[in-house]
Amino acid sequence: MMAGSEPRAHVTVDESRREIQIVAGPFHVSAAPMVMEGMAHDHDQGEEGVTPMIVLPWPVDAGMSGFRVAAYASDGTEQPRDLLHHLIAVNFARRQLAYPVPERLFGMGAETPDVKLPDFLEVPIERGDSIGFYVMWNNSTGKDLDGIFVQVVLPYADESRHPEKVMPFY
């Protein structure tokens, strides 16, 4: 983290686009350790490579219908997608079907494309449910990065169309 600056999250609901935008940061992203050719690479960087869990209440009376994720520098410059090793989103209001842990809404990696469900589907989430996010970084630039922000955009369903409910399964 930047000196004197704790990461914060800001939520905006754009009703005309039916999107929730979450911007979190600023984060200090340490350079990944060098990996020698031919040696195994352990992606677990421990606590230093992971953001703190960001927990926010779901702000609308509609379910989630997709996600887009990006990282930006403090000057607004979009960062390479592979800076995000992965981002995980969970719903603390519901448990997994097969495991006694919070429901994983989605997980994305650098190779994961943006997702938009068809208009007739939604992942049900109730207004006020606690939704959490965390990021694992993959900073291969060779230098520490300060002032990095993560943007998560969550389209939400049009309830007037009575979308079918689909549950995530991990």
Summary of the structure (lengths in Angstrom):
residues: 170
radius of gyration: 16.9
end to end distance: 31.2
largest distance: 55.7
contacts: 453
relative contact order: 0.32
helix: 6%
strand: 46%
